[in-house]
Amino acid sequence: MSALLDVRDVVAGYKPDLPIIHGLSLTVAPQEMVTIIGPNGAGKSTLIKALAGVLTVSSGTVRLDGRDITNLPTHRMAEASMAYVPQVANVFTTLTINENLLVGASALSKAEAKTRIERGYEAFPDLKRYRDKKAGVLSGGQRQMLAVARALLTGPRLLMLDEPSAGLSPLMVSEVFERLKALVEDGVAILMVEQNAKAALAISHRTYVFAEGRNRIDGPSAALAEDPEVTSIYLGAGGRKR
């Protein structure tokens, strides 16, 4: 199966002359869930921000469904069929859930926005129940679901998430991950950076293990979960990176 996302030899960082990631390559196939794990400072979030256009790619290429989107501005990623959910500040806390979704659907016609928002409520029933509540009163898991639901309004083929389980209880992590699995089954490919390595390996198809800005190990998630190097270095401390 050809790659939906094809990242080749990407170099990027917060300063042009100080790269954090050094020639990283990865792929995501259609309807595949791929996870990036690794210790702090490995370049995980830096890469996903570079792919989303938040940071500049100084060399290398990023292709989505064959289209070169290297350094495409973030506000144009939706038209390229990509959506990105950052780890923090990913909802408008002073707006209601419905208002958050309306913001996400602002580029759509009224009829299409209504249809897609209702579809989002069907996928995330908690959001429908609290649709008129301000997002600031939601739990961490509910906020994450709102951020994902809003990102899906543009109909992306690829959804990228930066540590979706951060700060969540084990029960809520399980619920969020089950929602993500359902999205993949519905046809959305997912690339996520995740701190909860054990849980991520359990639900994703493939995993890349980063270290010092480079791809150290990659392969099927089930196999990496049993790899002694991965388990000793990255799955210590109760299954979280260290």
LUMDO-14606 format. One record per residue (C-alpha): residue number from 1; chain; z, y, x. Coordinates in steps of 0.001 Angstrom, whole numbers, plus 500000, padded with zeros to 6 digits. Layout:
<nodes>
+-----+--------+--------+--------+--------+
! num ! chaine !     pz !     py !     px !
+-----+--------+--------+--------+--------+
! NUM !      A !      Z !      Y !      X !
...
+-----+--------+--------+--------+--------+
</nodes>
This chain:
<nodes>
+-----+--------+--------+--------+--------+
! num ! chaine !     pz !     py !     px !
+-----+--------+--------+--------+--------+
!   1 !      A ! 500000 ! 500000 ! 500000 !
!   2 !      A ! 499027 ! 503402 ! 501404 !
!   3 !      A ! 501749 ! 505966 ! 502003 !
!   4 !      A ! 502511 ! 508666 ! 499460 !
!   5 !      A ! 504420 ! 510643 ! 502106 !
!   6 !      A ! 503234 ! 510345 ! 505703 !
!   7 !      A ! 505272 ! 512201 ! 508336 !
!   8 !      A ! 503881 ! 512070 ! 511867 !
!   9 !      A ! 505544 ! 513228 ! 515103 !
!  10 !      A ! 507387 ! 516113 ! 513465 !
!  11 !      A ! 509382 ! 518500 ! 515640 !
!  12 !      A ! 511602 ! 521051 ! 513882 !
!  13 !      A ! 514873 ! 522936 ! 514054 !
!  14 !      A ! 516595 ! 526147 ! 513087 !
!  15 !      A ! 515147 ! 527978 ! 516103 !
!  16 !      A ! 511568 ! 527486 ! 517387 !
!  17 !      A ! 512705 ! 526915 ! 520961 !
!  18 !      A ! 515655 ! 524685 ! 520055 !
!  19 !      A ! 514390 ! 521635 ! 518134 !
!  20 !      A ! 516869 ! 519317 ! 516465 !
!  21 !      A ! 514394 ! 516600 ! 515563 !
!  22 !      A ! 512017 ! 515338 ! 518218 !
!  23 !      A ! 508776 ! 513693 ! 517134 !
!  24 !      A ! 510064 ! 511903 ! 514036 !
!  25 !      A ! 507727 ! 509795 ! 511920 !
!  26 !      A ! 508303 ! 508046 ! 508603 !
!  27 !      A ! 506502 ! 506984 ! 505442 !
!  28 !      A ! 507343 ! 506624 ! 501773 !
!  29 !      A ! 505132 ! 504512 ! 499530 !
!  30 !      A ! 504539 ! 505261 ! 495851 !
!  31 !      A ! 507466 ! 504142 ! 493679 !
!  32 !      A ! 509628 ! 503396 ! 496723 !
!  33 !      A ! 513173 ! 504498 ! 497535 !
!  34 !      A ! 513686 ! 505286 ! 501220 !
!  35 !      A ! 517011 ! 506306 ! 502757 !
!  36 !      A ! 517784 ! 508170 ! 505979 !
!  37 !      A ! 521190 ! 507498 ! 507519 !
!  38 !      A ! 522831 ! 508292 ! 510840 !
!  39 !      A ! 525803 ! 510047 ! 512423 !
!  40 !      A ! 526545 ! 513757 ! 512165 !
!  41 !      A ! 524026 ! 515864 ! 514058 !
!  42 !      A ! 521323 ! 513182 ! 513985 !
!  43 !      A ! 518818 ! 515527 ! 512322 !
!  44 !      A ! 518758 ! 513965 ! 508863 !
!  45 !      A ! 519138 ! 517119 ! 506783 !
!  46 !      A ! 517044 ! 519091 ! 509265 !
!  47 !      A ! 514099 ! 516775 ! 508679 !
!  48 !      A ! 514302 ! 516857 ! 504902 !
!  49 !      A ! 514554 ! 520662 ! 504939 !
!  50 !      A ! 511489 ! 520820 ! 507172 !
!  51 !      A ! 509581 ! 518546 ! 504793 !
!  52 !      A ! 510598 ! 520800 ! 501881 !
!  53 !      A ! 509381 ! 523940 ! 503646 !
!  54 !      A ! 512863 ! 525380 ! 504161 !
!  55 !      A ! 512554 ! 525044 ! 507949 !
!  56 !      A ! 509434 ! 525443 ! 510084 !
!  57 !      A ! 507675 ! 522406 ! 511533 !
!  58 !      A ! 506733 ! 523454 ! 515065 !
!  59 !      A ! 504501 ! 520426 ! 515669 !
!  60 !      A ! 503435 ! 517283 ! 513891 !
!  61 !      A ! 502024 ! 516778 ! 510392 !
!  62 !      A ! 503334 ! 516154 ! 506889 !
!  63 !      A ! 500943 ! 514677 ! 504343 !
!  64 !      A ! 501641 ! 514033 ! 500680 !
!  65 !      A ! 499139 ! 511817 ! 498900 !
!  66 !      A ! 496653 ! 512598 ! 501669 !
!  67 !      A ! 497091 ! 516363 ! 501463 !
!  68 !      A ! 498358 ! 518232 ! 504511 !
!  69 !      A ! 501463 ! 520111 ! 503330 !
!  70 !      A ! 502856 ! 520940 ! 506763 !
!  71 !      A ! 504786 ! 524220 ! 506441 !
!  72 !      A ! 503720 ! 524694 ! 502848 !
!  73 !      A ! 506104 ! 527326 ! 501392 !
!  74 !      A ! 508948 ! 525865 ! 499351 !
!  75 !      A ! 507851 ! 527614 ! 496145 !
!  76 !      A ! 504496 ! 525799 ! 496350 !
!  77 !      A ! 505932 ! 522314 ! 496783 !
!  78 !      A ! 505974 ! 521701 ! 493025 !
!  79 !      A ! 502205 ! 522067 ! 492815 !
!  80 !      A ! 501945 ! 519506 ! 495630 !
!  81 !      A ! 504009 ! 517099 ! 493457 !
!  82 !      A ! 507191 ! 517244 ! 495542 !
!  83 !      A ! 510697 ! 518242 ! 494452 !
!  84 !      A ! 513760 ! 518856 ! 496620 !
!  85 !      A ! 517440 ! 518795 ! 495646 !
!  86 !      A ! 519698 ! 520339 ! 498326 !
!  87 !      A ! 523236 ! 519133 ! 498905 !
!  88 !      A ! 524982 ! 522343 ! 497832 !
!  89 !      A ! 524180 ! 525294 ! 495564 !
!  90 !      A ! 521759 ! 523139 ! 493605 !
!  91 !      A ! 522631 ! 524444 ! 490109 !
!  92 !      A ! 523273 ! 527868 ! 488573 !
!  93 !      A ! 526963 ! 527589 ! 487713 !
!  94 !      A ! 527061 ! 530669 ! 485434 !
!  95 !      A ! 524198 ! 529392 ! 483282 !
!  96 !      A ! 524436 ! 526668 ! 480660 !
!  97 !      A ! 522888 ! 523276 ! 481253 !
!  98 !      A ! 520041 ! 524150 ! 478918 !
!  99 !      A ! 519485 ! 527481 ! 480658 !
! 100 !      A ! 519366 ! 525700 ! 484020 !
! 101 !      A ! 516672 ! 523412 ! 482677 !
! 102 !      A ! 514732 ! 526319 ! 481193 !
! 103 !      A ! 514709 ! 527965 ! 484631 !
! 104 !      A ! 513319 ! 524758 ! 486116 !
! 105 !      A ! 510629 ! 524638 ! 483442 !
! 106 !      A ! 509667 ! 528304 ! 483704 !
! 107 !      A ! 506198 ! 527542 ! 485070 !
! 108 !      A ! 505373 ! 525280 ! 482125 !
! 109 !      A ! 504095 ! 526180 ! 478691 !
! 110 !      A ! 506767 ! 526407 ! 475987 !
! 111 !      A ! 505584 ! 523193 ! 474364 !
! 112 !      A ! 505486 ! 521273 ! 477642 !
! 113 !      A ! 508852 ! 522678 ! 478711 !
! 114 !      A ! 510446 ! 521554 ! 475450 !
! 115 !      A ! 508971 ! 518065 ! 475787 !
! 116 !      A ! 510084 ! 517615 ! 479381 !
! 117 !      A ! 513562 ! 519014 ! 478797 !
! 118 !      A ! 514084 ! 516609 ! 475912 !
! 119 !      A ! 512870 ! 513809 ! 478172 !
! 120 !      A ! 515458 ! 514929 ! 480715 !
! 121 !      A ! 518200 ! 514772 ! 478107 !
! 122 !      A ! 517127 ! 511229 ! 477239 !
! 123 !      A ! 517370 ! 510212 ! 480899 !
! 124 !      A ! 520732 ! 511949 ! 481401 !
! 125 !      A ! 522724 ! 511684 ! 478126 !
! 126 !      A ! 525744 ! 513544 ! 479555 !
! 127 !      A ! 523605 ! 516640 ! 479937 !
! 128 !      A ! 522548 ! 516562 ! 476304 !
! 129 !      A ! 526164 ! 516223 ! 475199 !
! 130 !      A ! 527140 ! 519349 ! 477136 !
! 131 !      A ! 523866 ! 521255 ! 476916 !
! 132 !      A ! 525534 ! 524510 ! 475837 !
! 133 !      A ! 528332 ! 524327 ! 478426 !
! 134 !      A ! 528086 ! 526320 ! 481634 !
! 135 !      A ! 527135 ! 524217 ! 484623 !
! 136 !      A ! 530226 ! 525437 ! 486464 !
! 137 !      A ! 532467 ! 523241 ! 484310 !
! 138 !      A ! 530586 ! 520035 ! 485100 !
! 139 !      A ! 531948 ! 517349 ! 487388 !
! 140 !      A ! 530299 ! 516846 ! 490759 !
! 141 !      A ! 528306 ! 513890 ! 489479 !
! 142 !      A ! 527165 ! 515741 ! 486378 !
! 143 !      A ! 526027 ! 518669 ! 488515 !
! 144 !      A ! 524039 ! 516269 ! 490666 !
! 145 !      A ! 522390 ! 514820 ! 487581 !
! 146 !      A ! 521562 ! 518311 ! 486339 !
! 147 !      A ! 520004 ! 519195 ! 489690 !
! 148 !      A ! 517899 ! 516029 ! 489591 !
! 149 !      A ! 516900 ! 516552 ! 485957 !
! 150 !      A ! 515778 ! 520096 ! 486708 !
! 151 !      A ! 513810 ! 518962 ! 489767 !
! 152 !      A ! 511982 ! 516372 ! 487661 !
! 153 !      A ! 510728 ! 518931 ! 485137 !
! 154 !      A ! 507630 ! 519666 ! 487220 !
! 155 !      A ! 506673 ! 515978 ! 487199 !
! 156 !      A ! 506901 ! 515296 ! 490952 !
! 157 !      A ! 505645 ! 512069 ! 492484 !
! 158 !      A ! 508186 ! 512446 ! 495297 !
! 159 !      A ! 511823 ! 513490 ! 494875 !
! 160 !      A ! 513823 ! 514362 ! 498007 !
! 161 !      A ! 517620 ! 514544 ! 497927 !
! 162 !      A ! 520078 ! 515672 ! 500576 !
! 163 !      A ! 523284 ! 513593 ! 500351 !
! 164 !      A ! 523433 ! 513122 ! 496558 !
! 165 !      A ! 526774 ! 511264 ! 496779 !
! 166 !      A ! 528624 ! 513959 ! 498750 !
! 167 !      A ! 532044 ! 514635 ! 497240 !
! 168 !      A ! 531684 ! 512137 ! 494406 !
! 169 !      A ! 534101 ! 509422 ! 493364 !
! 170 !      A ! 532982 ! 505798 ! 493923 !
! 171 !      A ! 532441 ! 505393 ! 490180 !
! 172 !      A ! 530279 ! 508510 ! 489985 !
! 173 !      A ! 528335 ! 507482 ! 493114 !
! 174 !      A ! 527466 ! 504231 ! 491371 !
! 175 !      A ! 526343 ! 506076 ! 488233 !
! 176 !      A ! 524180 ! 508585 ! 490141 !
! 177 !      A ! 522558 ! 505820 ! 492181 !
! 178 !      A ! 521819 ! 503808 ! 489047 !
! 179 !      A ! 520034 ! 506860 ! 487638 !
! 180 !      A ! 517996 ! 507153 ! 490829 !
! 181 !      A ! 517021 ! 503483 ! 490646 !
! 182 !      A ! 515822 ! 504040 ! 487093 !
! 183 !      A ! 513670 ! 506967 ! 488234 !
! 184 !      A ! 511971 ! 504766 ! 490820 !
! 185 !      A ! 511312 ! 502144 ! 488175 !
! 186 !      A ! 509699 ! 504900 ! 486099 !
! 187 !      A ! 507312 ! 505731 ! 488954 !
! 188 !      A ! 509010 ! 508434 ! 491053 !
! 189 !      A ! 509255 ! 507841 ! 494814 !
! 190 !      A ! 512530 ! 508940 ! 496412 !
! 191 !      A ! 513423 ! 509989 ! 499949 !
! 192 !      A ! 517113 ! 510694 ! 500388 !
! 193 !      A ! 519491 ! 511574 ! 503165 !
! 194 !      A ! 522743 ! 509789 ! 502446 !
! 195 !      A ! 526228 ! 509765 ! 503958 !
! 196 !      A ! 527346 ! 506670 ! 502062 !
! 197 !      A ! 525293 ! 504275 ! 504156 !
! 198 !      A ! 526589 ! 501072 ! 502624 !
! 199 !      A ! 525811 ! 502128 ! 499065 !
! 200 !      A ! 522426 ! 503558 ! 500060 !
! 201 !      A ! 521374 ! 500384 ! 501845 !
! 202 !      A ! 522282 ! 498421 ! 498731 !
! 203 !      A ! 519863 ! 500283 ! 496453 !
! 204 !      A ! 516989 ! 501482 ! 498655 !
! 205 !      A ! 513888 ! 499564 ! 499690 !
! 206 !      A ! 513740 ! 500767 ! 503293 !
! 207 !      A ! 515990 ! 502739 ! 505611 !
! 208 !      A ! 515536 ! 504881 ! 508706 !
! 209 !      A ! 518494 ! 505224 ! 511058 !
! 210 !      A ! 518435 ! 508514 ! 512992 !
! 211 !      A ! 520267 ! 509300 ! 516211 !
! 212 !      A ! 520013 ! 512463 ! 518294 !
! 213 !      A ! 516980 ! 513721 ! 516418 !
! 214 !      A ! 514989 ! 510534 ! 516795 !
! 215 !      A ! 514275 ! 507451 ! 514733 !
! 216 !      A ! 516419 ! 504724 ! 516288 !
! 217 !      A ! 515945 ! 501835 ! 513873 !
! 218 !      A ! 513988 ! 501334 ! 510650 !
! 219 !      A ! 513179 ! 498477 ! 508349 !
! 220 !      A ! 513985 ! 496866 ! 505003 !
! 221 !      A ! 517389 ! 498045 ! 503816 !
! 222 !      A ! 518637 ! 494523 ! 503107 !
! 223 !      A ! 517897 ! 493491 ! 506689 !
! 224 !      A ! 519477 ! 496593 ! 508211 !
! 225 !      A ! 522635 ! 496028 ! 506169 !
! 226 !      A ! 523068 ! 492813 ! 508159 !
! 227 !      A ! 522011 ! 494266 ! 511521 !
! 228 !      A ! 524981 ! 494178 ! 513955 !
! 229 !      A ! 524004 ! 497467 ! 515610 !
! 230 !      A ! 523753 ! 499292 ! 512297 !
! 231 !      A ! 526948 ! 497808 ! 510906 !
! 232 !      A ! 528962 ! 498539 ! 514038 !
! 233 !      A ! 527759 ! 502095 ! 514592 !
! 234 !      A ! 526951 ! 503446 ! 511146 !
! 235 !      A ! 528803 ! 501355 ! 508596 !
! 236 !      A ! 532322 ! 501738 ! 509938 !
! 237 !      A ! 535014 ! 503865 ! 508338 !
! 238 !      A ! 534749 ! 502312 ! 504881 !
! 239 !      A ! 530974 ! 502288 ! 504753 !
! 240 !      A ! 530414 ! 505935 ! 505642 !
! 241 !      A ! 528745 ! 507405 ! 508679 !
! 242 !      A ! 530881 ! 508577 ! 511533 !
+-----+--------+--------+--------+--------+
</nodes>
